[in-house]
Amino acid sequence: MLEASSLGWMFPIAIALGFGAGYGLDMLFHSWPWLTIIFSVFGMIAAFINLFRIGLAKDEPPTVSTPSERTDDR
């Protein structure tokens, strides 16, 4: 549930990190706007990859342990 609730923050943070890295490199190498565009796209790709990872993890059925599988001493 915690991963699903973080989806709202994941997209803007990933894109902002990509944009910030690209902007910083553009200022360093004086190549405006190419690295900003490239790294912003990388941020978007990273956000979608994380979305798919969370979505695929939610498709797996939950496992239920039976009393014989428990390892605690009761």
Contacts in CASP RR format, 6 or more apart in sequence:
PFRMAT RR
TARGET T0000
AUTHOR 0000-0000-0000
METHOD contacts of the structure
MODEL  1
MLEASSLGWMFPIAIALGFGAGYGLDMLFHSWPWLTIIFSVFGMIAAFIN
LFRIGLAKDEPPTVSTPSERTDDR
3 54 0 8 1.000
3 57 0 8 1.000
4 54 0 8 1.000
4 58 0 8 1.000
7 51 0 8 1.000
7 54 0 8 1.000
10 47 0 8 1.000
10 50 0 8 1.000
10 51 0 8 1.000
11 47 0 8 1.000
11 51 0 8 1.000
14 43 0 8 1.000
14 44 0 8 1.000
14 46 0 8 1.000
14 47 0 8 1.000
14 50 0 8 1.000
15 40 0 8 1.000
15 43 0 8 1.000
15 44 0 8 1.000
15 47 0 8 1.000
17 43 0 8 1.000
18 39 0 8 1.000
18 40 0 8 1.000
18 42 0 8 1.000
18 43 0 8 1.000
19 36 0 8 1.000
19 39 0 8 1.000
19 40 0 8 1.000
19 43 0 8 1.000
20 36 0 8 1.000
20 39 0 8 1.000
21 39 0 8 1.000
22 35 0 8 1.000
22 36 0 8 1.000
22 38 0 8 1.000
22 39 0 8 1.000
22 40 0 8 1.000
23 35 0 8 1.000
23 36 0 8 1.000
23 39 0 8 1.000
24 35 0 8 1.000
25 31 0 8 1.000
25 35 0 8 1.000
25 39 0 8 1.000
26 32 0 8 1.000
26 33 0 8 1.000
26 34 0 8 1.000
26 35 0 8 1.000
26 36 0 8 1.000
29 35 0 8 1.000
END
